[in-house]
């Protein structure tokens, strides 16, 4: 909980229909197992009695047995801080309601009745129960008085981002679920006590419902589904429990497995997203009642999946589809720009590295969309002091196989003349030595574009922009930057995707060799013909930097939380001190290099993280990094 993470569990223990004592015993066992770690434990709809009791719900003996079961559950919860949501029938003013009882540490915090009672198909709840009424009343149950109504918010004093609301099964399946107004009123977690029977294809639809509602409401959504032990007279229940957060399924109990769904909800992440999306409504004064509860803040073990490559889908099929989508966005953006400007050529520097390779592939797609030949792409390869035969050869081969027009311009003489003009020693291998080459290349690209009536296509990527790993007015500048919102880790997958789908064996081979080439600006002389200047040895691994970038920009995480996530994501690859070292580098460079991002050329947004000064990221160029570095020092 110290990072705003809470462990949540949806449990469907085996039950016996109408055997309240047996059912309560199983619930108590699960509560005792989870009480040391779970902040929230949700049981299915009518879990104390079983959902399939039918007309037995009209028997006072069953009602009394359910009340006794709740009393035992309350007693068993004494000494624990876990919030428990349990389902039972409750009589109130001579009406029977299908309810969720919310309790903690022996206290009945509130009781929520079901609003929407299905009485169609295999369901006939309207035969036994009354729907929830408007407003909030007071109910005496198990010797305690508690609020009774749908509009209850259970709010944690110590963790204000933890606000729980409850709806019951069918409430989610209607056009306007109660959870919509609960989330608008401030609920960040929705618990759904459900008894959804299993039919062909229903699990997929249920999964879509839960994930979609969590995305729409920017909330954590817990769906605890009835399972083993329910009557199979006319229906079968699978215990398909689900936990979702902002559209992502974090945990899912396999059908008919009897397993729990358990994961951690990241509540500050949800709150950050609600603040970012300004169309998410402010909490209205609409009659909701807040019921406070307390917890002890303690670390929550991380079990939820944390990918070391947050910009890249884990599943191969989804990854390929995403790659195709991204390439299409890039190509369509460039197509529009070329068409609008009546550009006769697309001009780019082709180094034989990953970034320029992707840019060339995008240019080829754009020309195809325009119905123009690839020869309208003018690729300049501009070897100088650091260029190796491998990268030069790959650039030439790539241009040839794509069908681009290739020009080779050796810039060594021009750069030496520039050194003479400014009085710089050619053997002084400093920033002047490096940047003079980058700026000479940009000058040639701009002039070649003027010669051919074209546009200079930028090749620099999002990771380089975040770190400021670009020469100001060198590779930093272009007329349209197609890679501007693509991080380095994703570029590798995009090029790999194009290599796998290439029907030209020679093109596929050169793309694979480019993928195997170390990332380098090639501005320093090679050693024994091999690249001597390796970017990741200087600024750090792009795997780490892209991870830091994602959680800093997309979610606004503080350094301590990013460190914790990184330690889990990169376990066995990078130790804590290595991660901390490169985190400091990331923050220093990110803050100090904003001035380069403040004047970026146009470029298409393709994902949720971009640093365009006209779009998603506006930051003063002289902002101080001290708060972030101070936190990292405390962690060291």
Secondary structure, 3 states (H helix, E strand, C coil): CCCCEEEEEEECCCCCCCCHHHHHHHHHHHHHHHCCCCCEEEECCCCCCCHHHHHHHHCHHHHHHHHHHHHHHHHHCCCCCCEEEEEEEEEECCEEEEEEEEEECCEEEEEEECCCCCCCCCCCHHHCCCCCCCCCEEEEECCEEEEECCCEEEEECCCCCCEEEEEECHHHHCCCCHHHHHHHCCCCEEEEEECCECCCCHHHHHHHHHHHHHHHHCCEEEEEECCCCCCCCCCCECCCCEEEECCEEEEECCCCCCCCEEEEEEHHHHHHHHHHCCCCCCCCCCCCEEEEECCCCCCCCCCCCCCCCCCCCCCHHHHHHHHHHHHHHHHHHHHHHHHHHCCCEEEEECCCCHHHHHHHHHHHHHHHHCCCCHHHEEEEECCCCCCCHHHHHHHHHHHHHHCCEEEECCCHHHHHHHHHHHCCCCCCCCHHHHHHHHHHHHHHHHHHHHHHCEEEEECCCHHHHHHCCCCCCCCCCCCEECCCCCCHHHHHHHHHHHHHHCCCHHHHHHHHHHHHCCCCCCCCCCECCECCCCHHHHHCCHHHHHHHHHHHHHCCCCHHHHHHHHHHHCCCCCCHHHHHHHHHHHHHHHHHCHHHHCCCCCCCCCCCCCCCCCCCCCCCCCCCCHHHHHHHHHHC
